[in-house]
Amino acid sequence: MLTQAITETLGTATHHHSIGTLRRDADDTLSFHTNLNAATTNHPPRMPHPPGPHQVLPAAPWRHRRHWISAKPTAAAAVAGHPLLGTGVTDPTTGIRVWERTLGPDSLWLDHHRIDGACVLPGAAYVELALAAATEAFGAEVDRPWAVAELLLHQLMPIREGTVVVTRLSGAASGPSVEIRSGSADSGWTLHASAALERLAATAAEPIDVDESSVTMLDADDLYRRLRSAGQQHGPAFQGVVGLRVFGCGAARAEVRLPVQASQGARRFLAHPVMLDVAVQALGATRLATELAGAGDAGTVAVPARFSGVRVYGDVTEGVTAHAVLRPTPDPDRFVGRVVLSGAQGQTLMVIDEIDMAVLRAAAETALASHAFDLRWEPIDSGHPAAETGPVLLVDEQGVGNRGSDELWEAVCAGLSRRASRYRVVRARDQTGLLDALTHESWHAVVLVCPPRSADEALADGEQLELAQSRTLFVAGMVKTLSQRDVGSGPRLWIVTRGAQQVSFGESVTLAQSTLRGIARVLAFEHPELATTIIDVEAEGSGSAGALVDELCAESSHDEVALRDGQRYVHRLVPVAVSAQSEFPVERRPVRVDLDSGGAVRLQIDQPGRLDALAVHAMRHVPPAADQVEIRVVAAGVSAGDVLKATGGYPTGADGAAVLGSECVGYVTRLGAAVDSVRIGQRVIAFGPGTVASHVTTSADFVVPAPEALSDHEAAAVGIAYLTAWHGLCEVGRLSAGERVLIHSAAGDVGLAALWIAKATGARIYATASSAVQRKMLAQLDVEYVGDSSSREFADEIRVATDGQGVDVILNSLAGEAIRRGLQMLAPGGRFVDLGRSDVCADAQLGLALLARSASFAVVDLDLNLRLRPRRYRELLQKLLHQLVAGQLRMLPVTAFSLDHAVDAFELMASDAHVGKVVISMPSTGRIAALAQPPAQPLVRRDGGYIVVGGMGGLGLVVARWLVAQGAGLVVLNGRSVPNADVGAAIAAMNAAGIRVQVITGDIAQPDTAARLVAAVEQAGARPAGVVHSAMVLADEIVSNMSESAAQRVFARRWPATGGCTRPPRTSIWIGG
């Protein structure tokens, strides 16, 4: 706009050009450089007037306010579309359909549904959104209504003014998926729910069988009072329960009505969210929910976290009765319920087969939970490090040249000699050489490597203090030099420590190196151009030498990394679990569990990503609900899913990721009141989560008698494998005699089961396996082709072996490119059956052109099928067991491990070198070594003594007052001088509150002061329970200006206190130092 005016103003002046730089929707940086080049290309830079002094004008007084003018919606748009779904558009290139609706607390009846005082979208509303999206996209069919196969709730959706709800539907009409997100002006897009839908035949639903011989009447008002006490506020529009009955079996029946406040526009909903919410409220009246709320915590309630099998048969607003059952799971904070809504004539209007209920506690009781976080080391893949890197300066911090016995140092030097364009070693004590290298040479990275822990710990305490201080000053000096250099771009600074961070419980720490993390964190803010990264390896480091070189070449964005035996960890801030009484969980302790006296254990993975973190944990027996069975496990099968859970590769948000095992054989120990299919003492085969345990409680629908002809190991090996293979090949793949079938990973449990099924069917078999041993075994089984599944050449080889015709069925467990190659070799009308699901969960692109020759692609999720149709698969399992006993199908080879060698079992599975099934035998008698979670302890105890260093003012005095308010038994305040009048008055007030407050003066920098503080606690008869070190010397300088005298004052103030107040073994608070 101004370009022409500037040109006219300059008039006939030469050597001037007016170039416009602001263009709508253009990249600012690119436009600037383009115009700058244009200016310098046409004319050299000149000034229109002679140089001279210029007046400095005041800056423009900008008022930083947003003045965005949004178009107002038209009246037609304001009322169009579904009340929650809104109006939608379809992407013509992908077929994905998206709806958008702007909501606020005043929309519909949403303000009547609150949690902890905040308006929140009800969980039932996501069900309505999913059903409405599928219906609008693909239409409704009376005989095949839409149903929600599974809906996961990822995060609550707060409803504020202007909250935009976006619903996204993808997939074909045979099985669409829905994602629901929200966004607002002050936040990004958040995924709240994801759902899978399906069409179902309009068959009658199974009612909930209830023994009505014993019944207790409840007041609906009591239910809503209990919900309010736990933070759930239901306004009049959501108070639809008008009567309650609880039966002897624990089930509940609620008389329900659609509140008049929610009746307006009810016909516009497929499954009115308010009525669904009211029906689910009946779960809160079941005996289990009532006992949960009454177990010493009246503010406890359960809220939905997952819906499965939601089927609507009629107008739910006509519902008058809601039947509900709730059963426990191995997880004490998770329950599973079922709800059936019926009309006045007894007709079924809506069924929810499964509702996962997560425990929710009152806001007042969990206020600390939303503010309590901890830094945790979490395993993460190293990714794909670059084969080479730029020039590297390797700084020998030990500075003694005696590195011959340091395996890590030797490995790093050898690795960088191969992968760095050049590298140079400089000793830290060679100040001249180091200054020359930092100042006059260009480096891609500067790497400081600390010596092994043994070199540090050989020094006396005072010498370690001096070493920690000198290391900090050394890093500060390097940073100062790097910041002043003028050679090339700045290098990345790496600091390699040895055992300076506690990655796993029980690891000791190299104190003289741990201070380097502090300066690294400061450098991240003061010198971001250095991208300072601290890498901590083992105390000696030899186990992670290769991983360290990979990390130096990877260019990762993580700035805190730990390597343990080659496994990579990153430091992340994660929430800390806090109990309802604001209690923190205490560290697990080793115990001996007596199985003969009713004890129970299970296998858990404490740190996903590390198989050596598999551990046996003590557990509590889970009493069976009316339709459940408790089993003493004899042997449990290990599946590929269990290995993914242990290695940290299980899909995010997947159900049951914390428990191991899904099938077992054992003996029935307890029965629910409604179970008559098995008897106590009977040997059975069972499915369910957490079967790698001494005892497991599961649904009776997942339990069948074990044939006598099968051994324990055989019985534990066949269920999941044969069910998966039969369902995939025969039911989904429709394999028939004479057809060609490709079975990937055919040497594993599912693969071998599929091979025997294919042989029994009369099919022509093509197989792949990953190891030479597995392929040799398969070659002896009379199959037409055996290939390498780790190579992608199998597709070309099979195409040649079949004269270009391809195969009719593929049973796939591979991922990535193998899927595309497999689809390419399907014969016309072929069926691709995917068992792996990794690409599906990752929403990978498929390309429908690969299915153009009447081919089909199907995904098999046996876990989901078992939950949706348990009785059907129970009957199928019995049929397969009969064929195994009769010899029509062959047993799988079994490799058995004891519970003591569970790690070996998982390592064998992870190596993909096994044949058949891996089984873990469970002990039935004796005392078992395990880890136990002690009861949570209060953060502040009445019998505890708490030391506050620097407690005479500031933060220390604030902490002291808080300790008194929490009921501490004794508070010992320390400072260098006696309390002044204000502090004395505060101490008197604390003593008047009934809490002993004692003052010990002294400089914490003196060695005897810390000892006197601990002695004061013990002499008062209190248990040392906490230390808060708030004393400090303020020497505030940026790193590049850090002086030796300032560092010495700071270190002298902190280190003696850390050494003197050594953390007692039962200390609940340890802050500072």
DAHU-V351439 format. One record per backbone hydrogen bond with DSSP energy under -0.5 kcal/mol. NH is the residue of the N-H (numbers start at 1). CO is the residue of the C=O. E is the energy in kcal/mol with one decimal. If there is no record, write none. Layout:
nh = (NH/NH)
co = (CO/CO)
e = (E/E)
This chain:
nh = (6/7/8/9/10/11/13/19/23/26/31/32/33/34/35/36/37/38/39/40/41/42/43/57/62/64/65/70/78/79/79/80/82/86/87/89/91/92/95/97/98/99/100/101/103/103/107/110/111/112/113/114/114/115/116/118/120/121/125/126/126/127/128/129/130/131/132/133/134/135/136/137/138/139/144/147/148/149/149/150/151/152/153/154/154/155/158/159/160/162/163/163/164/165/165/166/166/167/168/169/170/175/177/178/179/180/181/182/183/184/187/190/192/192/193/194/195/196/197/198/200/202/203/209/212/214/216/218/222/223/224/225/226/227/228/229/230/231/232/233/233/234/235/235/238/239/240/242/242/243/244/245/246/247/248/249/250/252/253/254/255/256/256/257/259/262/263/266/268/269/276/277/278/279/280/281/282/282/283/284/285/286/287/290/291/292/293/294/295/295/296/300/301/303/305/306/307/308/309/309/310/311/311/312/313/313/314/316/318/319/320/321/322/323/324/325/327/329/329/332/334/335/336/337/338/339/340/341/342/343/346/349/350/351/352/353/353/354/355/356/357/357/358/358/359/360/362/366/369/370/371/372/373/374/376/376/378/378/380/385/386/389/392/393/394/394/395/395/396/396/397/397/403/406/407/410/411/412/413/414/415/416/417/418/418/419/420/421/424/426/428/430/431/434/435/436/437/438/439/440/441/444/445/446/447/448/448/449/449/450/450/453/455/456/456/457/458/459/464/465/466/467/468/469/470/471/472/473/474/475/476/477/478/479/480/481/482/483/484/484/485/485/488/492/493/494/494/495/496/497/497/499/499/503/507/510/511/513/514/515/516/517/518/518/519/520/521/522/523/524/525/525/526/527/530/531/533/534/535/535/536/537/537/544/545/548/549/550/551/552/553/554/554/555/561/562/563/564/567/569/570/571/572/574/574/576/579/582/582/584/585/589/591/593/593/594/595/595/597/598/599/600/602/603/604/606/606/609/610/613/614/615/617/618/619/623/628/629/630/631/632/633/633/634/635/636/637/638/643/644/645/646/647/648/648/649/650/654/657/659/660/662/664/665/666/667/668/669/670/672/674/675/676/681/682/684/685/686/687/688/690/691/692/693/694/695/696/698/700/702/703/704/706/710/715/716/717/718/719/722/723/724/725/726/727/728/729/730/731/732/733/735/738/739/741/742/743/743/744/744/746/746/748/749/752/753/754/755/756/757/758/759/760/761/762/762/763/764/765/766/767/768/769/775/776/777/778/779/780/780/781/782/784/785/787/789/789/791/795/797/798/799/800/801/802/803/804/805/807/808/809/810/811/812/812/818/819/820/821/822/823/824/825/825/826/827/829/830/831/832/833/833/834/834/835/835/836/841/842/843/844/850/851/852/854/855/856/858/860/861/865/866/867/868/869/873/874/875/876/877/878/879/880/881/882/883/884/885/886/887/888/889/895/896/897/899/901/902/905/906/907/908/909/910/911/912/913/916/917/918/919/920/921/921/922/928/930/931/932/934/937/939/944/945/946/947/948/948/949/949/950/951/951/952/953/956/957/958/959/960/961/962/963/964/965/966/967/968/969/969/970/971/972/973/973/974/975/984/985/986/987/988/989/990/991/992/993/994/995/996/998/1000/1002/1004/1006/1009/1010/1011/1012/1013/1014/1015/1016/1017/1018/1019/1020/1021/1022/1023/1025/1025/1026/1027/1028/1029/1029/1030/1030/1034/1035/1037/1041/1042/1047/1048/1049/1050/1051/1052/1053/1054/1055/1056/1058/1059/1060/1061/1062/1067/1068/1069/1071)
co = (2/3/4/5/6/7/10/17/21/23/27/28/29/30/31/32/33/34/35/36/37/38/39/55/60/62/63/68/74/75/76/76/86/82/100/98/96/90/91/169/89/167/87/165/101/163/104/107/105/109/110/112/233/118/231/115/113/157/122/122/123/123/124/125/126/127/128/129/130/131/132/133/134/135/141/198/310/147/196/196/307/194/305/152/192/192/156/119/158/103/103/160/183/101/163/164/181/99/179/97/177/172/170/195/168/193/166/190/164/187/184/182/180/190/180/152/178/150/176/147/145/143/201/207/210/211/246/244/219/219/220/221/222/223/224/225/226/228/227/114/231/232/112/233/235/236/238/240/255/255/218/253/216/251/214/211/247/324/245/322/243/254/320/240/257/259/260/263/265/266/272/273/274/275/276/277/278/279/280/281/282/283/250/286/287/288/289/290/291/292/294/297/360/358/356/356/151/354/148/149/148/309/351/146/311/349/349/314/315/316/342/342/254/340/252/338/336/331/334/330/331/357/327/355/325/352/323/350/321/347/343/341/341/311/339/309/351/308/337/306/335/355/303/356/333/301/299/362/366/366/368/368/371/574/374/572/376/570/568/383/553/419/422/445/392/424/393/447/394/426/395/449/401/403/405/406/407/408/409/410/411/412/413/414/415/415/416/389/392/394/396/427/429/430/431/432/433/434/435/436/437/391/391/492/393/446/494/395/447/448/496/539/452/452/453/453/454/456/460/461/462/463/464/465/466/467/468/469/470/471/472/473/474/475/476/477/478/479/480/481/481/482/486/444/530/446/492/533/448/495/535/497/537/501/504/499/509/510/510/511/513/514/514/515/515/516/517/518/519/520/521/522/522/523/527/528/493/559/495/533/561/497/535/541/542/544/545/546/547/548/549/550/551/551/534/569/536/567/564/562/378/560/376/374/572/372/583/365/579/937/577/932/930/591/928/592/593/926/594/595/594/619/617/692/615/604/613/646/607/610/611/604/602/931/600/621/625/698/670/696/667/631/694/665/665/920/663/918/639/640/641/642/643/644/645/644/644/651/654/656/603/637/686/635/684/632/682/630/630/628/626/672/674/668/679/666/704/664/702/662/661/661/660/691/601/601/631/629/627/699/700/685/683/707/711/712/714/714/715/718/719/720/721/722/723/724/725/726/726/727/728/729/762/736/764/809/741/766/742/811/743/768/745/916/748/749/750/751/752/753/754/755/756/757/758/759/758/739/763/741/785/743/787/771/772/773/774/775/776/777/778/779/765/765/767/769/787/788/792/793/794/795/796/797/798/800/799/802/825/740/740/831/742/810/833/815/816/816/817/818/819/820/821/822/823/807/853/827/808/856/810/831/832/858/812/833/812/837/838/840/839/847/848/849/852/851/830/832/834/859/861/862/863/864/865/869/870/871/872/873/874/875/876/877/878/879/880/881/882/884/883/883/917/894/919/921/898/899/901/902/903/904/905/906/907/909/908/747/893/638/895/636/897/919/634/593/591/616/589/932/584/582/941/1023/970/1026/946/972/947/1028/974/948/974/974/950/953/953/954/955/956/957/958/959/960/961/962/964/963/941/944/944/996/946/971/998/948/1000/980/981/982/983/984/985/986/987/988/989/991/990/969/971/973/975/1002/1003/1006/1006/1007/1008/1009/1010/1011/1012/1013/1014/1015/1016/1018/1017/943/945/1023/945/1069/947/1027/1071/949/1028/1032/1033/1035/1038/1039/1043/1044/1045/1046/1047/1048/1049/1050/1051/1052/1054/1055/1056/1057/1060/1064/1025/1025/1027)
e = (-2.4/-2.0/-2.3/-2.0/-2.1/-1.3/-2.0/-0.6/-0.7/-1.6/-2.7/-2.5/-2.2/-2.2/-2.4/-2.4/-2.3/-1.9/-2.3/-2.3/-1.9/-1.8/-1.9/-0.7/-2.1/-0.7/-1.8/-0.7/-1.9/-0.8/-0.7/-0.9/-1.1/-1.7/-1.2/-2.5/-2.8/-0.7/-2.9/-2.2/-2.8/-2.7/-2.0/-2.0/-0.6/-3.4/-2.2/-2.3/-1.1/-1.8/-2.1/-0.6/-2.4/-2.5/-3.8/-2.0/-2.1/-2.4/-1.0/-0.6/-1.0/-0.8/-1.7/-2.4/-2.4/-2.4/-2.8/-2.3/-2.1/-2.3/-2.5/-2.1/-2.6/-2.0/-0.5/-2.6/-2.1/-0.8/-1.6/-1.6/-3.1/-2.8/-2.3/-0.7/-2.6/-1.2/-0.7/-3.0/-0.8/-0.5/-1.6/-1.9/-2.9/-3.3/-0.6/-0.6/-2.7/-1.9/-3.0/-3.0/-2.4/-1.4/-2.7/-2.7/-2.3/-2.7/-2.9/-1.7/-1.7/-1.0/-1.3/-2.3/-2.8/-0.6/-1.4/-1.8/-2.9/-2.7/-2.5/-2.3/-2.0/-1.5/-2.7/-0.7/-0.9/-0.6/-2.7/-2.2/-0.8/-1.1/-1.9/-2.1/-2.2/-2.3/-2.2/-2.1/-1.1/-1.7/-2.7/-2.7/-0.7/-0.7/-3.8/-0.7/-2.2/-1.0/-1.3/-0.6/-3.2/-1.2/-1.0/-1.9/-2.6/-2.5/-2.0/-0.5/-2.2/-2.7/-2.7/-2.8/-2.5/-0.6/-1.7/-1.9/-0.7/-1.8/-1.2/-1.9/-1.6/-1.6/-2.3/-2.5/-2.5/-2.2/-2.3/-1.6/-0.6/-1.2/-1.9/-1.5/-1.6/-1.2/-2.1/-2.5/-2.9/-2.3/-2.2/-1.7/-0.8/-0.6/-2.4/-1.1/-2.8/-2.7/-3.3/-1.1/-2.7/-2.3/-0.7/-1.3/-2.4/-0.7/-2.8/-0.5/-0.5/-3.0/-1.5/-0.8/-1.8/-1.9/-2.6/-1.8/-2.5/-2.8/-2.7/-2.0/-2.8/-0.5/-0.8/-0.6/-1.9/-2.3/-2.4/-2.4/-2.1/-1.9/-2.2/-3.0/-3.1/-2.7/-1.6/-3.1/-1.6/-2.6/-2.9/-1.7/-0.5/-2.2/-1.9/-2.4/-3.6/-0.6/-3.2/-0.5/-1.7/-4.2/-1.1/-1.5/-0.6/-1.0/-1.5/-1.0/-0.7/-2.8/-0.6/-3.1/-0.7/-2.5/-2.3/-0.5/-1.0/-2.8/-2.3/-2.6/-0.6/-3.3/-0.6/-3.4/-0.6/-2.7/-1.2/-1.3/-1.5/-1.7/-1.0/-2.1/-2.4/-2.6/-2.4/-2.4/-2.8/-2.7/-1.8/-0.9/-0.6/-1.9/-2.3/-1.9/-2.0/-2.4/-2.5/-1.2/-1.8/-2.5/-2.5/-2.3/-2.2/-2.6/-1.9/-2.4/-1.0/-2.6/-1.5/-2.9/-3.0/-0.5/-3.0/-2.0/-0.6/-0.5/-2.8/-2.1/-1.1/-0.9/-0.6/-2.8/-0.8/-1.9/-2.2/-2.0/-2.0/-2.2/-2.7/-2.2/-2.6/-2.4/-1.8/-2.2/-2.2/-2.4/-2.2/-2.4/-2.2/-2.5/-2.1/-2.1/-2.7/-2.4/-0.8/-0.8/-0.6/-0.7/-0.7/-1.8/-2.1/-3.1/-0.6/-2.5/-3.4/-0.6/-2.5/-0.6/-3.2/-1.1/-1.9/-2.3/-1.2/-1.5/-1.2/-0.8/-1.4/-1.2/-0.5/-0.6/-1.3/-2.0/-2.2/-1.7/-2.4/-1.3/-0.6/-1.3/-2.6/-2.4/-1.7/-1.1/-2.5/-2.2/-2.9/-0.5/-2.5/-2.5/-0.5/-1.4/-0.9/-2.2/-1.9/-2.2/-2.2/-2.2/-1.2/-0.8/-0.7/-0.6/-2.4/-2.3/-2.9/-2.2/-2.2/-2.6/-2.2/-1.4/-2.6/-2.9/-0.6/-2.5/-3.0/-0.6/-1.8/-0.8/-0.8/-2.2/-3.2/-0.5/-3.2/-0.6/-0.9/-2.6/-0.8/-1.2/-2.1/-0.5/-2.1/-2.7/-2.7/-0.7/-1.6/-2.9/-2.0/-1.9/-1.7/-2.6/-3.1/-2.8/-2.4/-0.7/-1.9/-2.9/-2.6/-2.7/-3.2/-0.7/-1.9/-3.0/-1.8/-2.6/-1.5/-2.6/-1.5/-2.0/-2.1/-2.3/-2.3/-0.6/-0.7/-2.5/-1.0/-2.0/-1.1/-1.3/-0.5/-0.6/-2.1/-2.4/-2.1/-2.1/-2.1/-2.7/-1.3/-2.1/-2.1/-1.5/-0.5/-2.8/-1.8/-2.9/-3.0/-2.5/-1.7/-1.8/-1.5/-0.8/-1.8/-2.6/-3.1/-0.6/-2.0/-2.4/-2.7/-1.8/-1.5/-2.5/-2.3/-1.3/-2.7/-1.8/-1.1/-0.9/-0.6/-2.6/-2.3/-2.5/-2.4/-2.8/-2.5/-2.5/-2.8/-2.1/-1.3/-2.6/-1.7/-2.3/-2.4/-1.7/-2.7/-2.8/-0.5/-2.9/-0.6/-2.2/-0.6/-2.6/-1.5/-0.7/-2.7/-2.1/-2.5/-2.1/-2.3/-2.0/-2.7/-2.2/-2.3/-1.7/-1.2/-0.6/-2.4/-3.1/-0.5/-2.7/-2.8/-1.9/-2.0/-2.2/-2.3/-2.0/-2.3/-2.1/-0.7/-1.0/-2.0/-0.6/-2.0/-0.8/-2.4/-1.9/-0.7/-1.2/-0.6/-2.3/-2.7/-2.0/-1.9/-2.6/-1.8/-1.7/-3.8/-1.8/-1.9/-1.7/-1.8/-2.2/-3.0/-0.8/-3.0/-1.2/-1.4/-0.9/-2.5/-2.1/-2.5/-1.6/-0.9/-0.9/-1.2/-3.0/-2.5/-2.2/-2.9/-2.8/-3.0/-0.6/-0.6/-3.3/-3.2/-0.6/-0.7/-2.8/-1.6/-1.5/-2.8/-1.6/-2.0/-1.5/-1.1/-1.0/-1.9/-2.9/-2.5/-0.5/-2.1/-2.8/-1.7/-2.2/-2.9/-1.7/-1.7/-2.1/-1.9/-2.2/-2.0/-1.9/-2.3/-2.7/-1.9/-1.8/-2.2/-2.4/-2.1/-0.9/-1.9/-1.4/-2.6/-0.5/-2.4/-0.8/-1.4/-1.5/-1.6/-2.2/-2.4/-2.2/-2.1/-2.7/-1.8/-1.2/-1.2/-3.1/-2.6/-0.6/-2.4/-3.0/-3.2/-0.5/-2.8/-2.9/-2.5/-2.2/-2.7/-0.8/-1.1/-0.5/-1.1/-3.1/-2.6/-2.7/-0.5/-3.0/-0.6/-2.4/-1.4/-0.9/-2.0/-0.5/-0.6/-0.9/-0.8/-1.6/-2.6/-2.1/-2.3/-1.9/-2.6/-2.1/-2.4/-1.7/-1.4/-2.2/-1.4/-0.8/-1.7/-2.4/-3.1/-0.6/-3.3/-2.3/-0.8/-2.9/-2.2/-1.9/-2.5/-2.4/-2.1/-1.8/-2.4/-2.2/-0.9/-1.8/-1.4/-0.9/-2.8/-3.0/-2.4/-0.6/-2.2/-1.4/-0.6/-0.6/-1.8/-1.8/-2.0/-2.2/-1.9/-1.5/-2.1/-2.8/-1.1/-1.6/-1.8/-2.2/-2.6/-0.5/-1.1/-1.7/-3.0/-0.5/-3.0/-2.5/-1.0/-0.5/-0.9/-0.8/-1.6/-1.8/-2.1/-2.2/-1.9/-1.9/-2.8/-2.3/-1.2/-1.4/-2.5/-0.6/-1.8/-2.4/-2.6/-2.6/-1.2/-1.6/-2.2/-1.5/-2.5)
